[in-house]
């Protein structure tokens, strides 16, 4: 045998990867158990009216039925956000099911699964979920034309002045959030926002004007989802779509000698009294750093493993 050291190194590499895979599978098993518990606990709190913004949504819905009876169907859909049958809660449950089904043959895939599971777990925390509901509460407040007050946020006028943001009409907190709509590209090459189903009534509330991605990116208002919650409340697939659209628009504008401002180039001013869970750095980011350190510091075997062990490039 001419090069026995190659076989030995390969065996050490395989052994290292197997050990790391076993470690990650064990961590995932624990994380899944924590998510199942979190789902049950959040269900109980929602059903018992122990999530303050969910309770507020019920109150606001009742008032809006009187103020805007012509939008009863939309109001009913918004009210569901405060329940276990609402899109916010169901999206988290679906992401949990998807992460369990996702491939886990390699160390890199297992790490991606763990990062996504960690994001879902943090999004299910009652304090974080309560903050996420603030967007819907504020959507209702805007529909009421000022009769109802915003929560966890500056007033509409003060927020607009602070950010020099454009008024995109009622529902502006939802624009760009894949739970409520999607960006579509027209024949002119420009991307515009298209609402899902009943949420298309927001077009009526804003006078039927089309909201273009490049304009929204430059002068979007504050929202909890975009400025604090996007990392935790966006599936990997939707996050990649958002990144691709931003990159494609950037290239298109550059080719025309025009300037394009990323919607996330800077964090908008507007948050008020958010929980420490929302304002803290996602734990999955810490896991990615710790994982990289463990893989690079232990041995030659682990160094070989670390080169294939990386999480997806994600951030706020």
N, C-alpha and C positions, 0 to 999 in steps of 0.2 A: 504494500500500500504506500503510494508515493506521498500523499498529503493527509496523514491521519489527523492532523490538527484541524483540518477543515470539517471533518465529521464530528470531532469533539465539540468544536465551536457551534456547529449546527444543533447538536443535541442539547447543549446548554441554552441555546436560543429558544428551542422548542419548549424546553422545561420551564424557562422563564416566562414565556408567553402563556403556557398552561397555568402556571401559578398566578399570574396576573388575571387571567380569565376567570379562574376560580374565585379570586378575591372580588372581582367585579360582579360576578353572578351572585355571590353572597350579599354584597352591598345592595344589589338590585332587589333581591328577595326582601331585605329589610325595608327598603324604600317603598316597595309595593304594599307591604303591610301597613306602613305609615300612611300611604295615600288612601287605602281602603278605610282606615280609621278616620282620616280627615274628611272624606266624603260623607261618611255617616254622621260625624259631628256637625258638619255644615248643614246637612239636611235637617237635623234636629233643631239647630238654631234658627234656620229659616222658617221652619214649620211652627216654632214657638215664638216667632216675632222678636228674636233676640239679636237681629242684625239691624242697627238703627237706620241705615239708609234704605233697607228693604221695607221697613215700617213706614218710612217717610214716602216711599214710592206709592204705597197704598193710599196714604193721605192725599198726596198730590194728584193721584189718579181720580179720586172722588171729586176733588175740586175742579179738575180739568173737564170732567164730564159735564159740569154746569157751565164752565166758561167757554168750552169749545165742543159742544155736542156733535158738531158735524165731523169731528175726528174721533168718534167713539172707537172705531175699529183699531186705529193707530194707538189710542190710549190703552186699550186692552192689551195690545202687543207689548207696549212699554211696561205695563204693570207686571207682565209675566217675567221680566228680568229679575224680579224680587223673589221668584219661586224656584223650586227644583225642576220645573218644566220650562224655565227660561233659557234663552240661548247662551248666556254667560256660564251658567252652571253646567248645562248639557255639553258645551264645548270642552270643558275640563274633563268631564267623564269620558267623552269620546277620545280625547288625547291620551288619557290613561290606557284605554283599550288599545289604541294604536301603538303606543310605546311598548306594550307587552307583546304585540304581534311583530314588531320591527325586527329585522335580522340582527343576530347577535353572534355571528360566527367568528368575528375578529375582535381584537382588543379595542380597536378604534370604534367599531360599531357598539360595543358594550359601553364604552365611555359616553358615546352620543346618547345612548338610551338612558344612562344614569343622569346626564345633564338635563335631558328633557323631563325625566321623572321628577327631578329636584325642582324644576320650574313649575310643574303642575302642583306639586306639594305646597310650594310657597303661595301659589295663586289660590289654593283652597283654604288658606288660613282665614279665619273670620275677619280679622282686622284688614287684611289685604283685599278680600272680597268686598268688604264694606266700602273701602276706598274706590274700588273699581265701579261700584254701583253709583258713585257720585256723578259720573258722566250722564247716566240716564236721568238722575234727579235733575241735573242742570239742563238737560234737553227739555224736560217737562217745564222747568222754570222759564225757559226761553219761549216755549210754545204759549205760555200764559201771558206773554207780553209784559212781564215784570210783576204780575200779580203774585207770583210765587218766587221765593228767594233761592238763589244758588247755594250750594253747600260745598264745603272743602275747597272753595274757589273764590277768587275775587269777583266782584260784580262785573257784569258784562262791559260796562263803560270803562271801568278802571282797568280791566284786563286788556281791552283793546288799546287803551292809551299806553299801557306799560309795554306792550309788544308791537305796537304799530300794526296790529293784525287787521285783516279784512273781515267784514261781516258776511259770513256765508249762510246766514239764516238759521232758523231753528233746526236742530239736528247736526250742527257743525261739529260737535264733539265726536260724532260717529263717523264723519268723513275720514276715509283711510283705514277704518277698523274693519277687518275682513269678516267679522261676525254680522255686519249689517249691510255690506255691499262689496263692490269690487271696482277696480280701475279697468276700464275698457279703452282700447285704442281705436279711434275713428279712422275713416278713410284719409283724413288729412294728416295722419301720423301723430296727432295729439291725443293724450290719454285723458279721459274724463271719468267722473264718479258715477256709478250706476247702482242704485239702491236695490236691495232684495225685497221682493214681494210688497207687503203693506207699507214698508218704509219709503216706498216711492212717493207717498203722500208728502214727504218732506220737500219734494220738488214744488208742490202746490204752495206750501207754506213760505217758500223762498221765491215765489213768483215764476217758477218754471225755468230759471236760468241754469245753465250747465256749469258745473264746477270742474275746471281743468287742473290737472295734476301740477303743472309747472307754476300756476298762479297760487294754488293752495300751498305748495311747498314753500314758496317765498313768503307768504303772509298768513299762514295758518294760525288760528287762535290756540290758546292753551287747552289741553284735555288731559285727563288722568291717563288714558290709554297711551297716548303718544309720548308724554313727558315723564311718566313713571312706570306704567304697567306693560309696555309693549314687550319687554323681554320675557315676562312671566305669562302674559295672556295671548301669545301668538304661537301657533304651531310652527315647527321647523319648516314645513312646506310653505306656509304663508309668509314666513319671514324671508325665505329665499325669493319668493315672488316680489316682495317689496324691494329687496336689494337689487333684483334684476331690473325692475322698472326704474329705479333711481339711476342705475348705471347706464341703461339705455337712453334715458332722457338727458343725462349729463353728456353723453357722446353726441347725441343729436344736436343739442344746443351748441356744443363746442365746434361742431363741423360748420355751423352757421355763423360762427363768430359771436354767439350770444352767451350771456351768463345764466347759469342755472344754480339756484340755491337749494341745497338738500333740505328736506323737511326736518332733518335731525342735526343740522349743522350747529344749532344751539338750542338749549332747553328753554322753553317759554316760561315766562313769569305767570303765576296765577294760582298755584297751589296754596291751600290754607288748611292747617290742622290735619295733615295727613298722618297716618300711623308711622311708627318707626320701622315697621315691617316693609312699608312701601318705599320709604326713603333710604333704606339700607341697601348695600350692594348685594345682588343675588348670590346665594351660597354656591351655585353651580360654577361661578367664576373662580371662587376659591378652590373648588374641587379640581378644576382644570389645572391650576397652578400647582397644587399639591401633587396631583397625578404626574405632572411633568417632572416635578422634583424627585418623586420616589423612583420614577423610571430611570432618571439620569444619574442618581446618586448611589444606587445600591451596588451595581456591579457591571461588568462588561455585558453580561446577559441582559440586564435591565436596560442598559443603554441601547442595545439593539432593539428592544421592545419599544422604547419610548419614541423611536422615529416613526413608528406606525400608529402611535397612540396619541391622538389629538382630537379635541372636541371641535365642533363647528365654530366658525368665526361668527360670533353673535354679540350684539351689544345694544345699548339703548340708542 
